[in-house]
């Protein structure tokens, strides 16, 4: 993937303009097989472990954060997709090797507010007017997994994961944002009632149990983990994106500091200023430390997988916090580089401003915000009872589990 960094960076501004990966970037990435990194061996994928995934995602992000976000989506939702029945998994991954992009993505699967459906013989009707937000990768995916609420028993809601195929939903052009614009995180909607067979529906409350069961269904390093370990990989990949973007921005920072003349200091080049040299030293150490933390935690996840060891909620929370902390260190490093270089970095032609904006958006993601992650970890460190499993990553599961018990 390192060889593609210049091409990915070259086309990043185009991706921001069109709201998805540019054709040249998408084609080049598809040729590497990067969208198959977490697909199971049984379906022609690589089923890579955490440490390999962290490095791959960081390398892509060194060129463009949005491109890396699409890789994360392809990887993360492979695990969710594999919890569906075998026939559905085969139908989806039978197309994966030839599909130019992530074969499956998701929208509003774990959010508190999801759309309505109703059961009928053989499956479900997803009701017209349903809309799901934050469908990262939707412009490139062949399938979307969405959250749907139905009443199998009158008055008792059940939350479902539902697989929709391209053509059953419409993409809404509403991803107008300050960063990660090329991730195509648009909303998707159904404009008329859509029938989905039962084989393409899974109760959301069963997701933890089904994730645990992947170890018995699929081989490869990436499928030796329990449910908490698999969800940790998603957070790891998300924060590895910030590491890659910080590395990419540092490349640009060094290049520009050596080429530009400072505005109000008597130096030939910005790089000659001691104040900028101090920033260079600090931010490089910050990026190195963040990368070391993420990569070592990723290696630890692989060691746990190889040993067949489960993650406790407390351990999951602590590792999640380590990932989030590392991402925020990279965010701070990006801010320092932009301020040190000055107003030249605000031009939309300067890659640094895009790295800064994209990182800020990544760090606001609901599952990896700093203070909630710190609270979830800190309450356990101080002797309080842990929140429900998955609290740091997929809070909608807890609600689904509660509704399932009421049913």
NUNUVEX-25773 format. One record per residue (C-alpha): z negated, y, x negated; residue in three letters; residue number from 1. Coordinates in nm, 3 decimals, always signed. Layout:
REM NUNUVEX-25773
{site {Z, Y, X}, ALA, NUM}
...
This chain:
REM NUNUVEX-25773
{site {+0.000, +0.000, +0.000}, UNK, 1}
{site {-0.055, +0.237, -0.292}, UNK, 2}
{site {+0.320, +0.260, -0.346}, UNK, 3}
{site {+0.363, +0.397, +0.007}, UNK, 4}
{site {+0.113, +0.683, -0.029}, UNK, 5}
{site {+0.375, +0.944, -0.130}, UNK, 6}
{site {+0.607, +0.847, +0.158}, UNK, 7}
{site {+0.325, +0.845, +0.411}, UNK, 8}
{site {+0.205, +1.188, +0.294}, UNK, 9}
{site {+0.557, +1.326, +0.292}, UNK, 10}
{site {+0.602, +1.249, +0.663}, UNK, 11}
{site {+0.247, +1.327, +0.779}, UNK, 12}
{site {+0.332, +1.675, +0.909}, UNK, 13}
{site {+0.616, +1.527, +1.116}, UNK, 14}
{site {+0.373, +1.279, +1.268}, UNK, 15}
{site {+0.144, +1.565, +1.360}, UNK, 16}
{site {+0.433, +1.747, +1.527}, UNK, 17}
{site {+0.559, +1.451, +1.732}, UNK, 18}
{site {+0.216, +1.304, +1.806}, UNK, 19}
{site {+0.272, +0.957, +1.660}, UNK, 20}
{site {+0.385, +0.787, +1.341}, UNK, 21}
{site {+0.727, +0.908, +1.223}, UNK, 22}
{site {+0.998, +0.639, +1.222}, UNK, 23}
{site {+1.016, +0.631, +0.841}, UNK, 24}
{site {+0.641, +0.580, +0.809}, UNK, 25}
{site {+0.625, +0.322, +1.086}, UNK, 26}
{site {+0.914, +0.121, +0.940}, UNK, 27}
{site {+0.775, +0.126, +0.586}, UNK, 28}
{site {+0.429, +0.022, +0.701}, UNK, 29}
{site {+0.569, -0.253, +0.921}, UNK, 30}
{site {+0.758, -0.397, +0.623}, UNK, 31}
{site {+0.428, -0.438, +0.432}, UNK, 32}
{site {+0.272, -0.640, +0.714}, UNK, 33}
{site {-0.020, -0.397, +0.737}, UNK, 34}
{site {-0.036, -0.424, +1.116}, UNK, 35}
{site {-0.105, -0.795, +1.074}, UNK, 36}
{site {-0.405, -0.766, +0.842}, UNK, 37}
{site {-0.651, -0.891, +1.106}, UNK, 38}
{site {-0.420, -1.109, +1.311}, UNK, 39}
{site {-0.530, -1.474, +1.293}, UNK, 40}
{site {-0.376, -1.716, +1.047}, UNK, 41}
{site {-0.283, -1.936, +1.341}, UNK, 42}
{site {-0.051, -1.662, +1.467}, UNK, 43}
{site {+0.106, -1.557, +1.138}, UNK, 44}
{site {-0.150, -1.295, +1.037}, UNK, 45}
{site {-0.370, -1.254, +0.731}, UNK, 46}
{site {-0.722, -1.262, +0.885}, UNK, 47}
{site {-0.851, -1.052, +0.595}, UNK, 48}
{site {-1.216, -0.998, +0.521}, UNK, 49}
{site {-1.405, -0.670, +0.524}, UNK, 50}
{site {-1.363, -0.574, +0.157}, UNK, 51}
{site {-0.986, -0.611, +0.163}, UNK, 52}
{site {-0.962, -0.418, +0.490}, UNK, 53}
{site {-1.168, -0.130, +0.353}, UNK, 54}
{site {-0.937, -0.089, +0.055}, UNK, 55}
{site {-0.617, -0.116, +0.259}, UNK, 56}
{site {-0.728, +0.139, +0.517}, UNK, 57}
{site {-0.849, +0.381, +0.249}, UNK, 58}
{site {-0.516, +0.354, +0.066}, UNK, 59}
{site {-0.317, +0.436, +0.380}, UNK, 60}
{site {-0.549, +0.729, +0.457}, UNK, 61}
{site {-0.489, +0.870, +0.111}, UNK, 62}
{site {-0.145, +0.951, +0.246}, UNK, 63}
{site {-0.229, +1.034, +0.608}, UNK, 64}
{site {-0.539, +0.986, +0.822}, UNK, 65}
{site {-0.342, +0.927, +1.141}, UNK, 66}
{site {-0.143, +0.646, +0.981}, UNK, 67}
{site {-0.467, +0.483, +0.869}, UNK, 68}
{site {-0.612, +0.528, +1.217}, UNK, 69}
{site {-0.324, +0.322, +1.359}, UNK, 70}
{site {-0.395, +0.048, +1.102}, UNK, 71}
{site {-0.761, +0.051, +1.208}, UNK, 72}
{site {-0.657, +0.018, +1.573}, UNK, 73}
{site {-0.425, -0.274, +1.494}, UNK, 74}
{site {-0.706, -0.443, +1.304}, UNK, 75}
{site {-0.998, -0.364, +1.533}, UNK, 76}
{site {-0.836, -0.453, +1.862}, UNK, 77}
{site {-0.701, -0.777, +1.721}, UNK, 78}
{site {-1.058, -0.905, +1.751}, UNK, 79}
{site {-1.093, -0.786, +2.109}, UNK, 80}
{site {-0.755, -0.933, +2.201}, UNK, 81}
{site {-0.852, -1.271, +2.061}, UNK, 82}
{site {-1.134, -1.301, +2.315}, UNK, 83}
{site {-0.874, -1.349, +2.588}, UNK, 84}
{site {-0.757, -1.699, +2.693}, UNK, 85}
{site {-0.539, -1.892, +2.448}, UNK, 86}
{site {-0.221, -1.854, +2.653}, UNK, 87}
{site {-0.260, -1.475, +2.659}, UNK, 88}
{site {-0.336, -1.457, +2.288}, UNK, 89}
{site {-0.024, -1.664, +2.218}, UNK, 90}
{site {+0.190, -1.436, +2.436}, UNK, 91}
{site {+0.069, -1.125, +2.256}, UNK, 92}
{site {+0.076, -1.253, +1.899}, UNK, 93}
{site {+0.401, -1.433, +1.952}, UNK, 94}
{site {+0.553, -1.085, +1.936}, UNK, 95}
{site {+0.334, -0.940, +1.661}, UNK, 96}
{site {+0.535, -1.024, +1.350}, UNK, 97}
{site {+0.848, -0.855, +1.483}, UNK, 98}
{site {+0.679, -0.570, +1.665}, UNK, 99}
{site {+0.701, -0.244, +1.461}, UNK, 100}
{site {+0.343, -0.124, +1.499}, UNK, 101}
{site {+0.015, -0.248, +1.640}, UNK, 102}
{site {+0.102, -0.510, +1.900}, UNK, 103}
{site {-0.208, -0.422, +2.104}, UNK, 104}
{site {-0.419, -0.107, +2.145}, UNK, 105}
{site {-0.683, +0.006, +2.393}, UNK, 106}
{site {-0.793, +0.298, +2.611}, UNK, 107}
{site {-1.129, +0.369, +2.782}, UNK, 108}
{site {-1.241, +0.011, +2.742}, UNK, 109}
{site {-1.603, +0.086, +2.661}, UNK, 110}
{site {-1.651, +0.425, +2.825}, UNK, 111}
{site {-1.898, +0.483, +3.105}, UNK, 112}
{site {-1.624, +0.585, +3.348}, UNK, 113}
{site {-1.343, +0.335, +3.399}, UNK, 114}
{site {-1.077, +0.285, +3.664}, UNK, 115}
{site {-1.075, +0.076, +3.980}, UNK, 116}
{site {-0.919, -0.254, +4.074}, UNK, 117}
{site {-0.963, -0.527, +4.334}, UNK, 118}
{site {-0.943, -0.906, +4.321}, UNK, 119}
{site {-0.666, -1.099, +4.495}, UNK, 120}
{site {-0.548, -1.458, +4.477}, UNK, 121}
{site {-0.444, -1.538, +4.120}, UNK, 122}
{site {-0.560, -1.216, +3.962}, UNK, 123}
{site {-0.630, -0.852, +4.025}, UNK, 124}
{site {-0.462, -0.538, +4.152}, UNK, 125}
{site {-0.515, -0.237, +3.927}, UNK, 126}
{site {-0.512, +0.050, +4.169}, UNK, 127}
{site {-0.260, +0.335, +4.151}, UNK, 128}
{site {-0.389, +0.657, +4.004}, UNK, 129}
{site {-0.596, +0.488, +3.738}, UNK, 130}
{site {-0.610, +0.682, +3.411}, UNK, 131}
{site {-0.759, +0.582, +3.076}, UNK, 132}
{site {-0.819, +0.827, +2.789}, UNK, 133}
{site {-0.808, +0.798, +2.410}, UNK, 134}
{site {-0.542, +0.528, +2.390}, UNK, 135}
{site {-0.498, +0.546, +2.012}, UNK, 136}
{site {-0.170, +0.384, +1.910}, UNK, 137}
{site {-0.039, +0.373, +2.266}, UNK, 138}
{site {+0.306, +0.505, +2.172}, UNK, 139}
{site {+0.351, +0.217, +1.931}, UNK, 140}
{site {+0.176, -0.074, +2.105}, UNK, 141}
{site {+0.335, -0.348, +2.314}, UNK, 142}
{site {+0.014, -0.404, +2.513}, UNK, 143}
{site {-0.292, -0.202, +2.611}, UNK, 144}
{site {-0.640, -0.332, +2.691}, UNK, 145}
{site {-0.815, -0.106, +2.944}, UNK, 146}
{site {-1.143, -0.104, +3.133}, UNK, 147}
{site {-1.139, -0.175, +3.507}, UNK, 148}
{site {-1.420, -0.194, +3.760}, UNK, 149}
{site {-1.391, -0.431, +4.056}, UNK, 150}
{site {-1.621, -0.562, +4.326}, UNK, 151}
{site {-1.600, -0.939, +4.329}, UNK, 152}
{site {-1.897, -0.923, +4.565}, UNK, 153}
{site {-1.909, -0.623, +4.803}, UNK, 154}
{site {-2.132, -0.353, +4.664}, UNK, 155}
{site {-2.171, -0.519, +4.322}, UNK, 156}
{site {-1.940, -0.375, +4.053}, UNK, 157}
{site {-1.807, -0.585, +3.767}, UNK, 158}
{site {-1.651, -0.436, +3.453}, UNK, 159}
{site {-1.342, -0.611, +3.319}, UNK, 160}
{site {-1.116, -0.598, +3.015}, UNK, 161}
{site {-0.759, -0.598, +3.146}, UNK, 162}
{site {-0.441, -0.647, +2.945}, UNK, 163}
{site {-0.148, -0.431, +3.055}, UNK, 164}
{site {+0.202, -0.473, +2.914}, UNK, 165}
{site {+0.431, -0.188, +2.815}, UNK, 166}
{site {+0.614, -0.081, +3.130}, UNK, 167}
{site {+0.310, -0.131, +3.352}, UNK, 168}
{site {+0.159, +0.201, +3.246}, UNK, 169}
{site {+0.274, +0.553, +3.170}, UNK, 170}
{site {+0.176, +0.751, +2.860}, UNK, 171}
{site {+0.051, +1.102, +2.938}, UNK, 172}
{site {+0.127, +1.378, +2.689}, UNK, 173}
{site {-0.231, +1.505, +2.668}, UNK, 174}
{site {-0.326, +1.437, +2.305}, UNK, 175}
{site {-0.329, +1.808, +2.212}, UNK, 176}
{site {-0.603, +1.825, +1.951}, UNK, 177}
{site {-0.714, +1.986, +1.626}, UNK, 178}
{site {-0.672, +1.673, +1.414}, UNK, 179}
{site {-0.556, +1.311, +1.405}, UNK, 180}
{site {-0.259, +1.434, +1.607}, UNK, 181}
{site {-0.034, +1.158, +1.475}, UNK, 182}
{site {-0.260, +0.882, +1.608}, UNK, 183}
{site {-0.098, +0.898, +1.956}, UNK, 184}
{site {-0.440, +0.881, +2.121}, UNK, 185}
{site {-0.294, +0.981, +2.456}, UNK, 186}
{site {-0.416, +0.884, +2.799}, UNK, 187}
{site {-0.232, +0.611, +2.987}, UNK, 188}
{site {-0.204, +0.578, +3.365}, UNK, 189}
{site {-0.072, +0.351, +3.638}, UNK, 190}
{site {+0.127, +0.536, +3.902}, UNK, 191}
{site {+0.142, +0.246, +4.148}, UNK, 192}
{site {-0.059, -0.068, +4.212}, UNK, 193}
{site {-0.015, -0.319, +3.930}, UNK, 194}
{site {-0.079, -0.693, +3.954}, UNK, 195}
{site {-0.245, -0.858, +3.654}, UNK, 196}
{site {-0.291, -1.238, +3.647}, UNK, 197}
{site {-0.639, -1.378, +3.590}, UNK, 198}
{site {-0.532, -1.504, +3.246}, UNK, 199}
{site {-0.507, -1.141, +3.132}, UNK, 200}
{site {-0.856, -1.043, +3.245}, UNK, 201}
{site {-1.194, -1.097, +3.077}, UNK, 202}
{site {-1.541, -0.982, +3.194}, UNK, 203}
{site {-1.660, -0.712, +2.955}, UNK, 204}
{site {-2.014, -0.852, +2.967}, UNK, 205}
{site {-1.882, -1.166, +2.797}, UNK, 206}
{site {-1.740, -0.979, +2.497}, UNK, 207}
{site {-2.035, -1.041, +2.258}, UNK, 208}
{site {-2.041, -1.413, +2.340}, UNK, 209}
{site {-1.664, -1.442, +2.312}, UNK, 210}
{site {-1.661, -1.256, +1.979}, UNK, 211}
{site {-1.922, -1.501, +1.850}, UNK, 212}
{site {-1.691, -1.782, +1.959}, UNK, 213}
{site {-1.395, -1.663, +1.750}, UNK, 214}
{site {-1.539, -1.854, +1.453}, UNK, 215}
{site {-1.465, -2.177, +1.636}, UNK, 216}
{site {-1.115, -2.075, +1.742}, UNK, 217}
{site {-0.964, -1.912, +1.434}, UNK, 218}
{site {-0.965, -1.953, +1.058}, UNK, 219}
{site {-0.959, -1.707, +0.769}, UNK, 220}
{site {-1.214, -1.479, +0.603}, UNK, 221}
{site {-1.200, -1.227, +0.885}, UNK, 222}
{site {-1.319, -1.475, +1.148}, UNK, 223}
{site {-1.630, -1.619, +0.987}, UNK, 224}
{site {-1.854, -1.348, +1.133}, UNK, 225}
{site {-2.072, -1.321, +1.439}, UNK, 226}
{site {-2.016, -1.051, +1.701}, UNK, 227}
{site {-2.227, -0.785, +1.530}, UNK, 228}
{site {-2.050, -0.843, +1.201}, UNK, 229}
{site {-1.708, -0.812, +1.364}, UNK, 230}
{site {-1.803, -0.482, +1.525}, UNK, 231}
{site {-1.940, -0.353, +1.194}, UNK, 232}
{site {-1.594, -0.400, +1.047}, UNK, 233}
{site {-1.451, -0.153, +1.299}, UNK, 234}
{site {-1.703, +0.114, +1.193}, UNK, 235}
{site {-1.636, +0.031, +0.829}, UNK, 236}
{site {-1.262, +0.083, +0.872}, UNK, 237}
{site {-1.315, +0.411, +1.056}, UNK, 238}
{site {-1.527, +0.552, +0.776}, UNK, 239}
{site {-1.298, +0.408, +0.507}, UNK, 240}
{site {-1.037, +0.641, +0.656}, UNK, 241}
{site {-1.251, +0.940, +0.558}, UNK, 242}
{site {-1.284, +0.804, +0.204}, UNK, 243}
{site {-0.907, +0.774, +0.177}, UNK, 244}
{site {-0.851, +1.123, +0.314}, UNK, 245}
{site {-1.104, +1.266, +0.068}, UNK, 246}
{site {-0.921, +1.089, -0.216}, UNK, 247}
{site {-0.589, +1.223, -0.093}, UNK, 248}
{site {-0.726, +1.575, -0.064}, UNK, 249}
{site {-0.870, +1.549, -0.415}, UNK, 250}
{site {-0.525, +1.463, -0.551}, UNK, 251}
{site {-0.391, +1.777, -0.385}, UNK, 252}
{site {-0.692, +1.982, -0.496}, UNK, 253}
{site {-0.637, +1.898, -0.862}, UNK, 254}
{site {-0.263, +1.962, -0.839}, UNK, 255}
{site {-0.306, +2.299, -0.669}, UNK, 256}
{site {-0.595, +2.414, -0.888}, UNK, 257}
{site {-0.381, +2.356, -1.196}, UNK, 258}
{site {-0.087, +2.546, -1.047}, UNK, 259}
{site {-0.240, +2.846, -0.867}, UNK, 260}
{site {-0.375, +3.173, -1.002}, UNK, 261}
{site {-0.714, +3.282, -0.864}, UNK, 262}
{site {-0.725, +3.593, -0.644}, UNK, 263}
{site {-1.017, +3.786, -0.792}, UNK, 264}
{site {-1.114, +3.614, -1.116}, UNK, 265}
{site {-0.963, +3.679, -1.462}, UNK, 266}
{site {-0.837, +3.327, -1.522}, UNK, 267}
{site {-0.484, +3.207, -1.567}, UNK, 268}
{site {-0.529, +2.921, -1.323}, UNK, 269}
{site {-0.783, +2.827, -1.056}, UNK, 270}
{site {-0.866, +2.519, -1.262}, UNK, 271}
{site {-0.988, +2.744, -1.544}, UNK, 272}
{site {-1.271, +2.884, -1.331}, UNK, 273}
{site {-1.610, +2.723, -1.409}, UNK, 274}
{site {-1.707, +2.747, -1.042}, UNK, 275}
{site {-1.405, +2.535, -0.944}, UNK, 276}
{site {-1.476, +2.291, -1.226}, UNK, 277}
{site {-1.825, +2.245, -1.083}, UNK, 278}
{site {-1.677, +2.173, -0.741}, UNK, 279}
{site {-1.435, +1.922, -0.892}, UNK, 280}
{site {-1.717, +1.737, -1.064}, UNK, 281}
{site {-1.937, +1.734, -0.755}, UNK, 282}
{site {-1.676, +1.627, -0.503}, UNK, 283}
{site {-1.539, +1.351, -0.725}, UNK, 284}
{site {-1.889, +1.207, -0.756}, UNK, 285}
{site {-1.939, +1.240, -0.379}, UNK, 286}
{site {-1.616, +1.056, -0.306}, UNK, 287}
{site {-1.695, +0.787, -0.564}, UNK, 288}
{site {-2.044, +0.737, -0.418}, UNK, 289}
{site {-1.915, +0.718, -0.061}, UNK, 290}
{site {-1.646, +0.469, -0.159}, UNK, 291}
{site {-1.891, +0.258, -0.357}, UNK, 292}
{site {-2.129, +0.243, -0.060}, UNK, 293}
{site {-1.858, +0.144, +0.188}, UNK, 294}
{site {-1.695, -0.108, -0.045}, UNK, 295}
{site {-2.026, -0.269, -0.140}, UNK, 296}
{site {-2.137, -0.294, +0.222}, UNK, 297}
{site {-1.797, -0.448, +0.300}, UNK, 298}
{site {-1.847, -0.703, +0.023}, UNK, 299}
{site {-2.193, -0.776, +0.165}, UNK, 300}
{site {-2.039, -0.842, +0.506}, UNK, 301}
{site {-1.802, -1.091, +0.342}, UNK, 302}
{site {-2.092, -1.261, +0.164}, UNK, 303}
{site {-2.279, -1.294, +0.493}, UNK, 304}
{site {-1.964, -1.437, +0.652}, UNK, 305}
{site {-1.920, -1.694, +0.377}, UNK, 306}
{site {-2.282, -1.797, +0.411}, UNK, 307}
{site {-2.255, -1.834, +0.786}, UNK, 308}
{site {-2.537, -1.583, +0.832}, UNK, 309}
{site {-2.584, -1.376, +1.146}, UNK, 310}
{site {-2.662, -1.004, +1.156}, UNK, 311}
{site {-2.980, -0.884, +1.321}, UNK, 312}
{site {-2.968, -0.569, +1.536}, UNK, 313}
{site {-3.179, -0.388, +1.275}, UNK, 314}
{site {-2.944, -0.487, +0.994}, UNK, 315}
{site {-2.640, -0.390, +1.198}, UNK, 316}
{site {-2.793, -0.048, +1.265}, UNK, 317}
{site {-2.879, +0.012, +0.900}, UNK, 318}
{site {-2.534, -0.085, +0.774}, UNK, 319}
{site {-2.369, +0.122, +1.046}, UNK, 320}
{site {-2.573, +0.421, +0.931}, UNK, 321}
{site {-2.464, +0.362, +0.571}, UNK, 322}
{site {-2.100, +0.371, +0.679}, UNK, 323}
{site {-2.148, +0.687, +0.885}, UNK, 324}
{site {-2.340, +0.857, +0.604}, UNK, 325}
{site {-2.060, +0.778, +0.359}, UNK, 326}
{site {-1.804, +0.926, +0.598}, UNK, 327}
{site {-2.001, +1.247, +0.634}, UNK, 328}
{site {-2.037, +1.278, +0.257}, UNK, 329}
{site {-1.657, +1.269, +0.240}, UNK, 330}
{site {-1.639, +1.533, +0.514}, UNK, 331}
{site {-1.864, +1.760, +0.310}, UNK, 332}
{site {-1.650, +1.700, -0.001}, UNK, 333}
{site {-1.338, +1.799, +0.191}, UNK, 334}
{site {-1.500, +2.124, +0.304}, UNK, 335}
{site {-1.602, +2.206, -0.053}, UNK, 336}
{site {-1.249, +2.154, -0.185}, UNK, 337}
{site {-1.093, +2.374, +0.080}, UNK, 338}
{site {-1.340, +2.657, +0.024}, UNK, 339}
{site {-1.299, +2.638, -0.353}, UNK, 340}
{site {-0.920, +2.674, -0.331}, UNK, 341}
{site {-0.935, +2.945, -0.068}, UNK, 342}
{site {-0.688, +3.083, +0.182}, UNK, 343}
{site {-0.387, +2.898, +0.044}, UNK, 344}
{site {-0.526, +2.584, +0.209}, UNK, 345}
{site {-0.500, +2.723, +0.563}, UNK, 346}
{site {-0.122, +2.706, +0.561}, UNK, 347}
{site {+0.003, +2.424, +0.782}, UNK, 348}
{site {+0.229, +2.321, +0.496}, UNK, 349}
{site {-0.074, +2.244, +0.280}, UNK, 350}
{site {-0.190, +1.880, +0.314}, UNK, 351}
{site {-0.551, +1.975, +0.245}, UNK, 352}
{site {-0.599, +2.151, +0.578}, UNK, 353}
{site {-0.472, +1.844, +0.762}, UNK, 354}
{site {-0.710, +1.615, +0.572}, UNK, 355}
{site {-0.996, +1.851, +0.661}, UNK, 356}
{site {-0.907, +1.863, +1.031}, UNK, 357}
{site {-0.837, +1.492, +1.056}, UNK, 358}
{site {-1.169, +1.407, +0.893}, UNK, 359}
{site {-1.355, +1.635, +1.130}, UNK, 360}
{site {-1.201, +1.455, +1.427}, UNK, 361}
{site {-1.278, +1.111, +1.279}, UNK, 362}
{site {-1.641, +1.210, +1.230}, UNK, 363}
{site {-1.677, +1.314, +1.594}, UNK, 364}
{site {-1.580, +0.969, +1.724}, UNK, 365}
{site {-1.840, +0.851, +1.974}, UNK, 366}
{site {-1.922, +0.529, +1.789}, UNK, 367}
{site {-1.973, +0.686, +1.448}, UNK, 368}
{site {-2.139, +1.026, +1.497}, UNK, 369}
{site {-2.408, +1.096, +1.240}, UNK, 370}
{site {-2.716, +1.181, +1.445}, UNK, 371}
{site {-2.687, +0.901, +1.705}, UNK, 372}
{site {-2.626, +0.648, +1.428}, UNK, 373}
{site {-2.929, +0.780, +1.241}, UNK, 374}
{site {-3.145, +0.756, +1.554}, UNK, 375}
{site {-3.038, +0.399, +1.626}, UNK, 376}
{site {-3.123, +0.296, +1.270}, UNK, 377}
{site {-3.428, +0.517, +1.229}, UNK, 378}
{site {-3.608, +0.401, +1.543}, UNK, 379}
{site {-3.607, +0.046, +1.409}, UNK, 380}
{site {-3.712, +0.151, +1.061}, UNK, 381}
{site {-4.012, +0.320, +1.222}, UNK, 382}
{site {-4.111, +0.017, +1.423}, UNK, 383}
{site {-3.956, +0.092, +1.762}, UNK, 384}
{site {-3.777, -0.172, +1.965}, UNK, 385}
{site {-3.402, -0.186, +1.895}, UNK, 386}
{site {-3.152, -0.066, +2.148}, UNK, 387}
{site {-2.932, -0.331, +2.308}, UNK, 388}
{site {-2.683, -0.505, +2.083}, UNK, 389}
{site {-2.364, -0.310, +2.021}, UNK, 390}
{site {-2.547, +0.019, +2.095}, UNK, 391}
{site {-2.394, +0.183, +1.791}, UNK, 392}
{site {-2.040, +0.080, +1.868}, UNK, 393}
{site {-1.965, -0.019, +2.227}, UNK, 394}
{site {-2.226, +0.113, +2.473}, UNK, 395}
{site {-2.019, +0.012, +2.776}, UNK, 396}
{site {-2.105, -0.352, +2.704}, UNK, 397}
{site {-2.473, -0.294, +2.783}, UNK, 398}
{site {-2.380, -0.149, +3.122}, UNK, 399}
{site {-2.147, -0.442, +3.189}, UNK, 400}
{site {-2.421, -0.689, +3.099}, UNK, 401}
{site {-2.663, -0.515, +3.336}, UNK, 402}
{site {-2.409, -0.520, +3.620}, UNK, 403}
{site {-2.338, -0.888, +3.554}, UNK, 404}
{site {-2.708, -0.974, +3.586}, UNK, 405}
{site {-2.729, -0.783, +3.915}, UNK, 406}
{site {-2.433, -0.983, +4.045}, UNK, 407}
